[in-house]
Amino acid sequence: MNLGDILTTRQIVSELKATTRWEAIDELIGTLVEAGRIDPGHREAVVSVVKKREQSMSTGIGFGIGIPHASTELITEVIAAFGRSRGGVNFDALDNQPVHLVTLFLVPQGQFQKHLHTLAGIAKVLRKEDFLTALNEAQDAAAMMQVIQQFSVAR
């Protein structure tokens, strides 16, 4: 499973307003609610499960990348939201640097293998320098989605 499979333009925020990881998580979950991917009544429960996972260890993996994620019984398929912050988000990242790209994803409860494969696939593409450059140059969510789809095909 790759980013191109689980994102739509409506699930991409081309300029996050968030300045902290908690705000970024909340903003991206709000995007998933607005896109119809999370039931509005489940919003707070989803925020809670992602924040609980994040409190155990920051998913700011370094190199300007954050990948908050969690499993929950409140969804039936893998879903994601993607955000870019040109100014950077204080994510308490492993390298203590601001995060500029945040990919939040959720996996249905009990799908551990799918969770690991999704995380690995996202981390792999986010480490490609040409992908990061193209994303940074993209003007809006639609252009970012084109980049994501281009790089999500087998390479």
Protein Blocks (a to p, Z undefined) as FASTA:
>chain_A
ZZklmgcfklpcfbdfbfbfklmmmmmmmmmmmnopacfklmmmmmmmmmmmmmmoccbe
gjhiacdddddfkbcbdcddddddfkopaehiaklpacfbdcdddddehilmlmmmmmmm
mmmmmmpmklmmmmmmpmblmlmmmmmmmmmpcZZ
